[in-house]
């Protein structure tokens, strides 16, 4: 069988818990809360973001 482990309190983000499906839908419908990142910072972070997506999809390379 599978084992499940609860996250410790330090692994739970109180700000992320403020998000709701309703707020997400409103943001997508209104294209609000846009985040702009400087080009230099974006280019440095893209590889980390791609790796996180690979791990989330189960692609361990």
PDBQT receptor file of N, H, CA, C and O in Angstrom, charges set to zero:
ATOM      1  N   UNK A   1       0.806  -1.187   0.000  1.00  0.00    +0.000 N 
ATOM      2  CA  UNK A   1       0.000   0.000   0.000  1.00  0.00    +0.000 C 
ATOM      3  C   UNK A   1       0.855   1.258   0.000  1.00  0.00    +0.000 C 
ATOM      4  O   UNK A   1       2.081   1.214   0.095  1.00  0.00    +0.000 OA
ATOM      5  N   UNK A   2       0.179   2.339  -0.106  1.00  0.00    +0.000 N 
ATOM      6  H   UNK A   2      -0.817   2.375  -0.183  1.00  0.00    +0.000 HD
ATOM      7  CA  UNK A   2       0.843   3.643  -0.125  1.00  0.00    +0.000 C 
ATOM      8  C   UNK A   2       0.903   4.221   1.280  1.00  0.00    +0.000 C 
ATOM      9  O   UNK A   2       0.020   3.981   2.104  1.00  0.00    +0.000 OA
ATOM     10  N   UNK A   3       1.937   4.973   1.536  1.00  0.00    +0.000 N 
ATOM     11  H   UNK A   3       2.654   5.168   0.867  1.00  0.00    +0.000 HD
ATOM     12  CA  UNK A   3       2.062   5.700   2.800  1.00  0.00    +0.000 C 
ATOM     13  C   UNK A   3       1.893   7.177   2.527  1.00  0.00    +0.000 C 
ATOM     14  O   UNK A   3       2.438   7.700   1.555  1.00  0.00    +0.000 OA
ATOM     15  N   UNK A   4       1.150   7.845   3.371  1.00  0.00    +0.000 N 
ATOM     16  H   UNK A   4       0.708   7.419   4.161  1.00  0.00    +0.000 HD
ATOM     17  CA  UNK A   4       0.946   9.282   3.249  1.00  0.00    +0.000 C 
ATOM     18  C   UNK A   4       1.487   9.957   4.499  1.00  0.00    +0.000 C 
ATOM     19  O   UNK A   4       1.262   9.487   5.615  1.00  0.00    +0.000 OA
ATOM     20  N   UNK A   5       2.190  11.045   4.310  1.00  0.00    +0.000 N 
ATOM     21  H   UNK A   5       2.372  11.427   3.404  1.00  0.00    +0.000 HD
ATOM     22  CA  UNK A   5       2.778  11.782   5.417  1.00  0.00    +0.000 C 
ATOM     23  C   UNK A   5       2.243  13.202   5.396  1.00  0.00    +0.000 C 
ATOM     24  O   UNK A   5       2.256  13.866   4.359  1.00  0.00    +0.000 OA
ATOM     25  N   UNK A   6       1.778  13.659   6.532  1.00  0.00    +0.000 N 
ATOM     26  H   UNK A   6       1.767  13.120   7.374  1.00  0.00    +0.000 HD
ATOM     27  CA  UNK A   6       1.270  15.030   6.626  1.00  0.00    +0.000 C 
ATOM     28  C   UNK A   6       2.441  16.006   6.573  1.00  0.00    +0.000 C 
ATOM     29  O   UNK A   6       3.513  15.745   7.118  1.00  0.00    +0.000 OA
ATOM     30  N   UNK A   7       2.215  17.119   5.915  1.00  0.00    +0.000 N 
ATOM     31  H   UNK A   7       1.343  17.331   5.473  1.00  0.00    +0.000 HD
ATOM     32  CA  UNK A   7       3.246  18.161   5.859  1.00  0.00    +0.000 C 
ATOM     33  C   UNK A   7       3.379  18.802   7.233  1.00  0.00    +0.000 C 
ATOM     34  O   UNK A   7       2.392  18.987   7.945  1.00  0.00    +0.000 OA
ATOM     35  N   UNK A   8       4.592  19.130   7.589  1.00  0.00    +0.000 N 
ATOM     36  H   UNK A   8       5.394  18.979   7.010  1.00  0.00    +0.000 HD
ATOM     37  CA  UNK A   8       4.779  19.828   8.858  1.00  0.00    +0.000 C 
ATOM     38  C   UNK A   8       4.302  21.267   8.690  1.00  0.00    +0.000 C 
ATOM     39  O   UNK A   8       4.224  21.755   7.563  1.00  0.00    +0.000 OA
ATOM     40  N   UNK A   9       3.983  21.954   9.777  1.00  0.00    +0.000 N 
ATOM     41  H   UNK A   9       4.046  21.558  10.693  1.00  0.00    +0.000 HD
ATOM     42  CA  UNK A   9       3.482  23.333   9.672  1.00  0.00    +0.000 C 
ATOM     43  C   UNK A   9       4.403  24.270   8.895  1.00  0.00    +0.000 C 
ATOM     44  O   UNK A   9       3.928  25.214   8.263  1.00  0.00    +0.000 OA
ATOM     45  N   UNK A  10       5.706  24.025   8.931  1.00  0.00    +0.000 N 
ATOM     46  H   UNK A  10       6.092  23.259   9.444  1.00  0.00    +0.000 HD
ATOM     47  CA  UNK A  10       6.625  24.916   8.217  1.00  0.00    +0.000 C 
ATOM     48  C   UNK A  10       6.582  24.680   6.706  1.00  0.00    +0.000 C 
ATOM     49  O   UNK A  10       7.151  25.464   5.946  1.00  0.00    +0.000 OA
ATOM     50  N   UNK A  11       5.917  23.611   6.260  1.00  0.00    +0.000 N 
ATOM     51  H   UNK A  11       5.455  22.975   6.877  1.00  0.00    +0.000 HD
ATOM     52  CA  UNK A  11       5.819  23.323   4.830  1.00  0.00    +0.000 C 
ATOM     53  C   UNK A  11       4.491  23.776   4.241  1.00  0.00    +0.000 C 
ATOM     54  O   UNK A  11       4.215  23.523   3.069  1.00  0.00    +0.000 OA
ATOM     55  N   UNK A  12       3.682  24.428   5.026  1.00  0.00    +0.000 N 
ATOM     56  H   UNK A  12       3.906  24.633   5.979  1.00  0.00    +0.000 HD
ATOM     57  CA  UNK A  12       2.386  24.911   4.562  1.00  0.00    +0.000 C 
ATOM     58  C   UNK A  12       2.441  26.430   4.494  1.00  0.00    +0.000 C 
ATOM     59  O   UNK A  12       2.738  27.091   5.489  1.00  0.00    +0.000 OA
ATOM     60  N   UNK A  13       2.158  26.977   3.328  1.00  0.00    +0.000 N 
ATOM     61  H   UNK A  13       1.917  26.439   2.520  1.00  0.00    +0.000 HD
ATOM     62  CA  UNK A  13       2.232  28.423   3.121  1.00  0.00    +0.000 C 
ATOM     63  C   UNK A  13       0.879  29.063   3.446  1.00  0.00    +0.000 C 
ATOM     64  O   UNK A  13      -0.111  28.788   2.767  1.00  0.00    +0.000 OA
ATOM     65  N   UNK A  14       0.826  29.908   4.470  1.00  0.00    +0.000 N 
ATOM     66  H   UNK A  14       1.630  30.132   5.022  1.00  0.00    +0.000 HD
ATOM     67  CA  UNK A  14      -0.449  30.536   4.828  1.00  0.00    +0.000 C 
ATOM     68  C   UNK A  14      -0.989  31.439   3.723  1.00  0.00    +0.000 C 
ATOM     69  O   UNK A  14      -2.203  31.584   3.585  1.00  0.00    +0.000 OA
ATOM     70  N   UNK A  15      -0.113  32.040   2.944  1.00  0.00    +0.000 N 
ATOM     71  H   UNK A  15       0.874  31.922   3.056  1.00  0.00    +0.000 HD
ATOM     72  CA  UNK A  15      -0.573  32.905   1.855  1.00  0.00    +0.000 C 
ATOM     73  C   UNK A  15      -1.203  32.088   0.728  1.00  0.00    +0.000 C 
ATOM     74  O   UNK A  15      -2.205  32.505   0.147  1.00  0.00    +0.000 OA
ATOM     75  N   UNK A  16      -0.629  30.939   0.421  1.00  0.00    +0.000 N 
ATOM     76  H   UNK A  16       0.184  30.600   0.893  1.00  0.00    +0.000 HD
ATOM     77  CA  UNK A  16      -1.198  30.097  -0.632  1.00  0.00    +0.000 C 
ATOM     78  C   UNK A  16      -2.562  29.548  -0.226  1.00  0.00    +0.000 C 
ATOM     79  O   UNK A  16      -3.410  29.291  -1.081  1.00  0.00    +0.000 OA
ATOM     80  N   UNK A  17      -2.772  29.371   1.072  1.00  0.00    +0.000 N 
ATOM     81  H   UNK A  17      -2.083  29.580   1.766  1.00  0.00    +0.000 HD
ATOM     82  CA  UNK A  17      -4.062  28.861   1.540  1.00  0.00    +0.000 C 
ATOM     83  C   UNK A  17      -5.176  29.893   1.374  1.00  0.00    +0.000 C 
ATOM     84  O   UNK A  17      -6.352  29.561   1.523  1.00  0.00    +0.000 OA
ATOM     85  N   UNK A  18      -4.820  31.140   1.067  1.00  0.00    +0.000 N 
ATOM     86  H   UNK A  18      -3.864  31.410   0.945  1.00  0.00    +0.000 HD
ATOM     87  CA  UNK A  18      -5.820  32.185   0.828  1.00  0.00    +0.000 C 
ATOM     88  C   UNK A  18      -6.437  32.064  -0.564  1.00  0.00    +0.000 C 
ATOM     89  O   UNK A  18      -7.485  32.652  -0.832  1.00  0.00    +0.000 OA
ATOM     90  N   UNK A  19      -5.792  31.304  -1.449  1.00  0.00    +0.000 N 
ATOM     91  H   UNK A  19      -4.940  30.826  -1.231  1.00  0.00    +0.000 HD
ATOM     92  CA  UNK A  19      -6.312  31.115  -2.805  1.00  0.00    +0.000 C 
ATOM     93  C   UNK A  19      -7.535  30.209  -2.769  1.00  0.00    +0.000 C 
ATOM     94  O   UNK A  19      -7.580  29.235  -2.018  1.00  0.00    +0.000 OA
ATOM     95  N   UNK A  20      -8.516  30.541  -3.584  1.00  0.00    +0.000 N 
ATOM     96  H   UNK A  20      -8.479  31.333  -4.194  1.00  0.00    +0.000 HD
ATOM     97  CA  UNK A  20      -9.708  29.708  -3.718  1.00  0.00    +0.000 C 
ATOM     98  C   UNK A  20      -9.990  29.504  -5.202  1.00  0.00    +0.000 C 
ATOM     99  O   UNK A  20      -9.461  30.229  -6.044  1.00  0.00    +0.000 OA
ATOM    100  N   UNK A  21     -10.818  28.525  -5.517  1.00  0.00    +0.000 N 
ATOM    101  H   UNK A  21     -11.247  27.936  -4.832  1.00  0.00    +0.000 HD
ATOM    102  CA  UNK A  21     -11.193  28.310  -6.915  1.00  0.00    +0.000 C 
ATOM    103  C   UNK A  21     -11.942  29.513  -7.465  1.00  0.00    +0.000 C 
ATOM    104  O   UNK A  21     -11.789  29.865  -8.634  1.00  0.00    +0.000 OA
ATOM    105  N   UNK A  22     -12.747  30.138  -6.628  1.00  0.00    +0.000 N 
ATOM    106  H   UNK A  22     -12.871  29.851  -5.678  1.00  0.00    +0.000 HD
ATOM    107  CA  UNK A  22     -13.494  31.318  -7.063  1.00  0.00    +0.000 C 
ATOM    108  C   UNK A  22     -12.549  32.465  -7.424  1.00  0.00    +0.000 C 
ATOM    109  O   UNK A  22     -12.740  33.137  -8.437  1.00  0.00    +0.000 OA
ATOM    110  N   UNK A  23     -11.525  32.684  -6.588  1.00  0.00    +0.000 N 
ATOM    111  H   UNK A  23     -11.370  32.138  -5.765  1.00  0.00    +0.000 HD
ATOM    112  CA  UNK A  23     -10.556  33.751  -6.866  1.00  0.00    +0.000 C 
ATOM    113  C   UNK A  23      -9.754  33.436  -8.126  1.00  0.00    +0.000 C 
ATOM    114  O   UNK A  23      -9.449  34.333  -8.912  1.00  0.00    +0.000 OA
ATOM    115  N   UNK A  24      -9.414  32.172  -8.316  1.00  0.00    +0.000 N 
ATOM    116  H   UNK A  24      -9.662  31.443  -7.678  1.00  0.00    +0.000 HD
ATOM    117  CA  UNK A  24      -8.689  31.770  -9.520  1.00  0.00    +0.000 C 
ATOM    118  C   UNK A  24      -9.529  32.022 -10.763  1.00  0.00    +0.000 C 
ATOM    119  O   UNK A  24      -9.035  32.575 -11.746  1.00  0.00    +0.000 OA
ATOM    120  N   UNK A  25     -10.786  31.625 -10.726  1.00  0.00    +0.000 N 
ATOM    121  H   UNK A  25     -11.187  31.176  -9.928  1.00  0.00    +0.000 HD
ATOM    122  CA  UNK A  25     -11.680  31.850 -11.859  1.00  0.00    +0.000 C 
ATOM    123  C   UNK A  25     -11.814  33.335 -12.168  1.00  0.00    +0.000 C 
ATOM    124  O   UNK A  25     -11.754  33.734 -13.331  1.00  0.00    +0.000 OA
ATOM    125  N   UNK A  26     -11.993  34.150 -11.145  1.00  0.00    +0.000 N 
ATOM    126  H   UNK A  26     -12.042  33.826 -10.200  1.00  0.00    +0.000 HD
ATOM    127  CA  UNK A  26     -12.124  35.600 -11.335  1.00  0.00    +0.000 C 
ATOM    128  C   UNK A  26     -10.855  36.174 -11.965  1.00  0.00    +0.000 C 
ATOM    129  O   UNK A  26     -10.930  37.014 -12.861  1.00  0.00    +0.000 OA
ATOM    130  N   UNK A  27      -9.716  35.731 -11.508  1.00  0.00    +0.000 N 
ATOM    131  H   UNK A  27      -9.655  35.048 -10.780  1.00  0.00    +0.000 HD
ATOM    132  CA  UNK A  27      -8.445  36.209 -12.053  1.00  0.00    +0.000 C 
ATOM    133  C   UNK A  27      -8.303  35.829 -13.522  1.00  0.00    +0.000 C 
ATOM    134  O   UNK A  27      -7.873  36.647 -14.335  1.00  0.00    +0.000 OA
ATOM    135  N   UNK A  28      -8.658  34.605 -13.866  1.00  0.00    +0.000 N 
ATOM    136  H   UNK A  28      -9.007  33.940 -13.205  1.00  0.00    +0.000 HD
ATOM    137  CA  UNK A  28      -8.549  34.159 -15.255  1.00  0.00    +0.000 C 
ATOM    138  C   UNK A  28      -9.548  34.866 -16.158  1.00  0.00    +0.000 C 
ATOM    139  O   UNK A  28      -9.226  35.206 -17.297  1.00  0.00    +0.000 OA
ATOM    140  N   UNK A  29     -10.747  35.088 -15.662  1.00  0.00    +0.000 N 
ATOM    141  H   UNK A  29     -11.008  34.812 -14.738  1.00  0.00    +0.000 HD
ATOM    142  CA  UNK A  29     -11.762  35.762 -16.473  1.00  0.00    +0.000 C 
ATOM    143  C   UNK A  29     -11.430  37.231 -16.708  1.00  0.00    +0.000 C 
ATOM    144  O   UNK A  29     -11.701  37.765 -17.783  1.00  0.00    +0.000 OA
ATOM    145  N   UNK A  30     -10.845  37.883 -15.712  1.00  0.00    +0.000 N 
ATOM    146  H   UNK A  30     -10.625  37.450 -14.838  1.00  0.00    +0.000 HD
ATOM    147  CA  UNK A  30     -10.555  39.317 -15.800  1.00  0.00    +0.000 C 
ATOM    148  C   UNK A  30      -9.107  39.615 -16.179  1.00  0.00    +0.000 C 
ATOM    149  O   UNK A  30      -8.732  40.774 -16.355  1.00  0.00    +0.000 OA
ATOM    150  N   UNK A  31      -8.296  38.563 -16.304  1.00  0.00    +0.000 N 
ATOM    151  H   UNK A  31      -8.600  37.621 -16.161  1.00  0.00    +0.000 HD
ATOM    152  CA  UNK A  31      -6.859  38.730 -16.565  1.00  0.00    +0.000 C 
ATOM    153  C   UNK A  31      -6.242  39.736 -15.601  1.00  0.00    +0.000 C 
ATOM    154  O   UNK A  31      -5.469  40.607 -15.999  1.00  0.00    +0.000 OA
ATOM    155  N   UNK A  32      -6.595  39.601 -14.340  1.00  0.00    +0.000 N 
ATOM    156  H   UNK A  32      -7.223  38.893 -14.016  1.00  0.00    +0.000 HD
ATOM    157  CA  UNK A  32      -6.091  40.514 -13.312  1.00  0.00    +0.000 C 
ATOM    158  C   UNK A  32      -4.935  39.866 -12.553  1.00  0.00    +0.000 C 
ATOM    159  O   UNK A  32      -4.626  38.690 -12.746  1.00  0.00    +0.000 OA
ATOM    160  N   UNK A  33      -4.315  40.646 -11.702  1.00  0.00    +0.000 N 
ATOM    161  H   UNK A  33      -4.566  41.601 -11.546  1.00  0.00    +0.000 HD
ATOM    162  CA  UNK A  33      -3.198  40.190 -10.863  1.00  0.00    +0.000 C 
ATOM    163  C   UNK A  33      -2.004  39.714 -11.684  1.00  0.00    +0.000 C 
ATOM    164  O   UNK A  33      -1.333  38.749 -11.318  1.00  0.00    +0.000 OA
ATOM    165  N   UNK A  34      -1.749  40.390 -12.784  1.00  0.00    +0.000 N 
ATOM    166  H   UNK A  34      -2.295  41.173 -13.082  1.00  0.00    +0.000 HD
ATOM    167  CA  UNK A  34      -0.618  40.038 -13.640  1.00  0.00    +0.000 C 
ATOM    168  C   UNK A  34       0.684  40.322 -12.906  1.00  0.00    +0.000 C 
ATOM    169  O   UNK A  34       0.815  41.338 -12.223  1.00  0.00    +0.000 OA
ATOM    170  N   UNK A  35       1.633  39.428 -13.052  1.00  0.00    +0.000 N 
ATOM    171  H   UNK A  35       1.527  38.603 -13.607  1.00  0.00    +0.000 HD
ATOM    172  CA  UNK A  35       2.946  39.585 -12.439  1.00  0.00    +0.000 C 
ATOM    173  C   UNK A  35       3.954  39.829 -13.552  1.00  0.00    +0.000 C 
ATOM    174  O   UNK A  35       4.030  39.049 -14.501  1.00  0.00    +0.000 OA
ATOM    175  N   UNK A  36       4.718  40.890 -13.445  1.00  0.00    +0.000 N 
ATOM    176  H   UNK A  36       4.657  41.523 -12.673  1.00  0.00    +0.000 HD
ATOM    177  CA  UNK A  36       5.757  41.204 -14.423  1.00  0.00    +0.000 C 
ATOM    178  C   UNK A  36       7.119  40.988 -13.781  1.00  0.00    +0.000 C 
ATOM    179  O   UNK A  36       7.387  41.468 -12.680  1.00  0.00    +0.000 OA
ATOM    180  N   UNK A  37       7.967  40.262 -14.485  1.00  0.00    +0.000 N 
ATOM    181  H   UNK A  37       7.749  39.872 -15.380  1.00  0.00    +0.000 HD
ATOM    182  CA  UNK A  37       9.296  39.938 -13.984  1.00  0.00    +0.000 C 
ATOM    183  C   UNK A  37      10.313  40.481 -14.972  1.00  0.00    +0.000 C 
ATOM    184  O   UNK A  37      10.137  40.370 -16.186  1.00  0.00    +0.000 OA
ATOM    185  N   UNK A  38      11.371  41.067 -14.446  1.00  0.00    +0.000 N 
ATOM    186  H   UNK A  38      11.514  41.157 -13.460  1.00  0.00    +0.000 HD
ATOM    187  CA  UNK A  38      12.426  41.600 -15.307  1.00  0.00    +0.000 C 
ATOM    188  C   UNK A  38      13.022  40.468 -16.147  1.00  0.00    +0.000 C 
ATOM    189  O   UNK A  38      13.118  39.331 -15.685  1.00  0.00    +0.000 OA
ATOM    190  N   UNK A  39      13.414  40.779 -17.364  1.00  0.00    +0.000 N 
ATOM    191  H   UNK A  39      13.336  41.703 -17.740  1.00  0.00    +0.000 HD
ATOM    192  CA  UNK A  39      13.924  39.791 -18.311  1.00  0.00    +0.000 C 
ATOM    193  C   UNK A  39      15.092  39.001 -17.738  1.00  0.00    +0.000 C 
ATOM    194  O   UNK A  39      15.146  37.781 -17.896  1.00  0.00    +0.000 OA
ATOM    195  N   UNK A  40      16.015  39.667 -17.084  1.00  0.00    +0.000 N 
ATOM    196  H   UNK A  40      15.971  40.657 -16.956  1.00  0.00    +0.000 HD
ATOM    197  CA  UNK A  40      17.192  38.984 -16.534  1.00  0.00    +0.000 C 
ATOM    198  C   UNK A  40      16.789  37.954 -15.481  1.00  0.00    +0.000 C 
ATOM    199  O   UNK A  40      17.307  36.837 -15.463  1.00  0.00    +0.000 OA
ATOM    200  N   UNK A  41      15.870  38.334 -14.614  1.00  0.00    +0.000 N 
ATOM    201  H   UNK A  41      15.449  39.241 -14.628  1.00  0.00    +0.000 HD
ATOM    202  CA  UNK A  41      15.407  37.412 -13.572  1.00  0.00    +0.000 C 
ATOM    203  C   UNK A  41      14.636  36.255 -14.200  1.00  0.00    +0.000 C 
ATOM    204  O   UNK A  41      14.805  35.104 -13.797  1.00  0.00    +0.000 OA
ATOM    205  N   UNK A  42      13.798  36.554 -15.178  1.00  0.00    +0.000 N 
ATOM    206  H   UNK A  42      13.660  37.489 -15.506  1.00  0.00    +0.000 HD
ATOM    207  CA  UNK A  42      13.012  35.511 -15.843  1.00  0.00    +0.000 C 
ATOM    208  C   UNK A  42      13.914  34.490 -16.521  1.00  0.00    +0.000 C 
ATOM    209  O   UNK A  42      13.673  33.287 -16.427  1.00  0.00    +0.000 OA
ATOM    210  N   UNK A  43      14.943  34.960 -17.198  1.00  0.00    +0.000 N 
ATOM    211  H   UNK A  43      15.139  35.938 -17.275  1.00  0.00    +0.000 HD
ATOM    212  CA  UNK A  43      15.825  34.038 -17.910  1.00  0.00    +0.000 C 
ATOM    213  C   UNK A  43      16.598  33.148 -16.942  1.00  0.00    +0.000 C 
ATOM    214  O   UNK A  43      16.911  32.003 -17.268  1.00  0.00    +0.000 OA
ATOM    215  N   UNK A  44      16.907  33.664 -15.759  1.00  0.00    +0.000 N 
ATOM    216  H   UNK A  44      16.652  34.595 -15.495  1.00  0.00    +0.000 HD
ATOM    217  CA  UNK A  44      17.619  32.862 -14.767  1.00  0.00    +0.000 C 
ATOM    218  C   UNK A  44      16.705  31.837 -14.098  1.00  0.00    +0.000 C 
ATOM    219  O   UNK A  44      17.178  30.798 -13.637  1.00  0.00    +0.000 OA
ATOM    220  N   UNK A  45      15.427  32.113 -14.040  1.00  0.00    +0.000 N 
ATOM    221  H   UNK A  45      15.043  32.957 -14.415  1.00  0.00    +0.000 HD
ATOM    222  CA  UNK A  45      14.517  31.221 -13.322  1.00  0.00    +0.000 C 
ATOM    223  C   UNK A  45      13.831  30.193 -14.212  1.00  0.00    +0.000 C 
ATOM    224  O   UNK A  45      13.243  29.241 -13.697  1.00  0.00    +0.000 OA
ATOM    225  N   UNK A  46      13.888  30.353 -15.520  1.00  0.00    +0.000 N 
ATOM    226  H   UNK A  46      14.365  31.126 -15.938  1.00  0.00    +0.000 HD
ATOM    227  CA  UNK A  46      13.135  29.473 -16.408  1.00  0.00    +0.000 C 
ATOM    228  C   UNK A  46      13.567  28.020 -16.296  1.00  0.00    +0.000 C 
ATOM    229  O   UNK A  46      12.719  27.130 -16.352  1.00  0.00    +0.000 OA
ATOM    230  N   UNK A  47      14.851  27.752 -16.141  1.00  0.00    +0.000 N 
ATOM    231  H   UNK A  47      15.540  28.475 -16.096  1.00  0.00    +0.000 HD
ATOM    232  CA  UNK A  47      15.293  26.355 -16.051  1.00  0.00    +0.000 C 
ATOM    233  C   UNK A  47      14.776  25.699 -14.772  1.00  0.00    +0.000 C 
ATOM    234  O   UNK A  47      14.414  24.522 -14.786  1.00  0.00    +0.000 OA
ATOM    235  N   UNK A  48      14.738  26.441 -13.674  1.00  0.00    +0.000 N 
ATOM    236  H   UNK A  48      15.032  27.396 -13.662  1.00  0.00    +0.000 HD
ATOM    237  CA  UNK A  48      14.203  25.892 -12.424  1.00  0.00    +0.000 C 
ATOM    238  C   UNK A  48      12.713  25.604 -12.560  1.00  0.00    +0.000 C 
ATOM    239  O   UNK A  48      12.231  24.581 -12.076  1.00  0.00    +0.000 OA
ATOM    240  N   UNK A  49      11.988  26.493 -13.212  1.00  0.00    +0.000 N 
ATOM    241  H   UNK A  49      12.379  27.325 -13.606  1.00  0.00    +0.000 HD
ATOM    242  CA  UNK A  49      10.552  26.279 -13.408  1.00  0.00    +0.000 C 
ATOM    243  C   UNK A  49      10.291  25.069 -14.303  1.00  0.00    +0.000 C 
ATOM    244  O   UNK A  49       9.390  24.274 -14.033  1.00  0.00    +0.000 OA
ATOM    245  N   UNK A  50      11.075  24.934 -15.360  1.00  0.00    +0.000 N 
ATOM    246  H   UNK A  50      11.807  25.579 -15.579  1.00  0.00    +0.000 HD
ATOM    247  CA  UNK A  50      10.920  23.778 -16.249  1.00  0.00    +0.000 C 
ATOM    248  C   UNK A  50      11.187  22.480 -15.491  1.00  0.00    +0.000 C 
ATOM    249  O   UNK A  50      10.479  21.490 -15.675  1.00  0.00    +0.000 OA
ATOM    250  N   UNK A  51      12.204  22.489 -14.647  1.00  0.00    +0.000 N 
ATOM    251  H   UNK A  51      12.779  23.293 -14.497  1.00  0.00    +0.000 HD
ATOM    252  CA  UNK A  51      12.540  21.290 -13.860  1.00  0.00    +0.000 C 
ATOM    253  C   UNK A  51      11.414  20.948 -12.886  1.00  0.00    +0.000 C 
ATOM    254  O   UNK A  51      11.081  19.774 -12.722  1.00  0.00    +0.000 OA
ATOM    255  N   UNK A  52      10.828  21.941 -12.246  1.00  0.00    +0.000 N 
ATOM    256  H   UNK A  52      11.098  22.895 -12.379  1.00  0.00    +0.000 HD
ATOM    257  CA  UNK A  52       9.711  21.693 -11.333  1.00  0.00    +0.000 C 
ATOM    258  C   UNK A  52       8.543  21.062 -12.076  1.00  0.00    +0.000 C 
ATOM    259  O   UNK A  52       7.905  20.143 -11.562  1.00  0.00    +0.000 OA
ATOM    260  N   UNK A  53       8.257  21.547 -13.283  1.00  0.00    +0.000 N 
ATOM    261  H   UNK A  53       8.775  22.294 -13.701  1.00  0.00    +0.000 HD
ATOM    262  CA  UNK A  53       7.168  20.980 -14.080  1.00  0.00    +0.000 C 
ATOM    263  C   UNK A  53       7.481  19.543 -14.489  1.00  0.00    +0.000 C 
ATOM    264  O   UNK A  53       6.592  18.692 -14.490  1.00  0.00    +0.000 OA
ATOM    265  N   UNK A  54       8.734  19.269 -14.834  1.00  0.00    +0.000 N 
ATOM    266  H   UNK A  54       9.456  19.961 -14.833  1.00  0.00    +0.000 HD
ATOM    267  CA  UNK A  54       9.126  17.902 -15.180  1.00  0.00    +0.000 C 
ATOM    268  C   UNK A  54       8.918  16.967 -13.993  1.00  0.00    +0.000 C 
ATOM    269  O   UNK A  54       8.392  15.865 -14.149  1.00  0.00    +0.000 OA
ATOM    270  N   UNK A  55       9.329  17.407 -12.815  1.00  0.00    +0.000 N 
ATOM    271  H   UNK A  55       9.756  18.303 -12.688  1.00  0.00    +0.000 HD
ATOM    272  CA  UNK A  55       9.163  16.584 -11.621  1.00  0.00    +0.000 C 
ATOM    273  C   UNK A  55       7.691  16.363 -11.305  1.00  0.00    +0.000 C 
ATOM    274  O   UNK A  55       7.296  15.268 -10.906  1.00  0.00    +0.000 OA
ATOM    275  N   UNK A  56       6.883  17.398 -11.481  1.00  0.00    +0.000 N 
ATOM    276  H   UNK A  56       7.205  18.288 -11.805  1.00  0.00    +0.000 HD
ATOM    277  CA  UNK A  56       5.449  17.284 -11.212  1.00  0.00    +0.000 C 
ATOM    278  C   UNK A  56       4.784  16.309 -12.175  1.00  0.00    +0.000 C 
ATOM    279  O   UNK A  56       3.809  15.650 -11.815  1.00  0.00    +0.000 OA
ATOM    280  N   UNK A  57       5.303  16.214 -13.393  1.00  0.00    +0.000 N 
ATOM    281  H   UNK A  57       6.096  16.749 -13.685  1.00  0.00    +0.000 HD
ATOM    282  CA  UNK A  57       4.748  15.308 -14.398  1.00  0.00    +0.000 C 
ATOM    283  C   UNK A  57       5.358  13.912 -14.308  1.00  0.00    +0.000 C 
ATOM    284  O   UNK A  57       5.001  13.021 -15.078  1.00  0.00    +0.000 OA
ATOM    285  N   UNK A  58       6.275  13.730 -13.370  1.00  0.00    +0.000 N 
ATOM    286  H   UNK A  58       6.565  14.454 -12.745  1.00  0.00    +0.000 HD
ATOM    287  CA  UNK A  58       6.890  12.422 -13.195  1.00  0.00    +0.000 C 
ATOM    288  C   UNK A  58       8.039  12.138 -14.125  1.00  0.00    +0.000 C 
ATOM    289  O   UNK A  58       8.463  10.989 -14.245  1.00  0.00    +0.000 OA
ATOM    290  N   UNK A  59       8.553  13.150 -14.784  1.00  0.00    +0.000 N 
ATOM    291  H   UNK A  59       8.208  14.084 -14.686  1.00  0.00    +0.000 HD
ATOM    292  CA  UNK A  59       9.688  12.981 -15.698  1.00  0.00    +0.000 C 
ATOM    293  C   UNK A  59      10.978  13.201 -14.925  1.00  0.00    +0.000 C 
ATOM    294  O   UNK A  59      11.446  14.333 -14.800  1.00  0.00    +0.000 OA
ATOM    295  N   UNK A  60      11.544  12.143 -14.417  1.00  0.00    +0.000 N 
ATOM    296  H   UNK A  60      11.165  11.223 -14.519  1.00  0.00    +0.000 HD
ATOM    297  CA  UNK A  60      12.790  12.287 -13.667  1.00  0.00    +0.000 C 
ATOM    298  C   UNK A  60      13.955  12.069 -14.610  1.00  0.00    +0.000 C 
ATOM    299  O   UNK A  60      14.209  10.949 -15.052  1.00  0.00    +0.000 OA
ATOM    300  N   UNK A  61      14.659  13.142 -14.913  1.00  0.00    +0.000 N 
ATOM    301  H   UNK A  61      14.452  14.052 -14.554  1.00  0.00    +0.000 HD
ATOM    302  CA  UNK A  61      15.792  13.066 -15.840  1.00  0.00    +0.000 C 
ATOM    303  C   UNK A  61      17.053  13.418 -15.108  1.00  0.00    +0.000 C 
ATOM    304  O   UNK A  61      18.132  13.417 -15.701  1.00  0.00    +0.000 OA
TER     305      UNK A  61
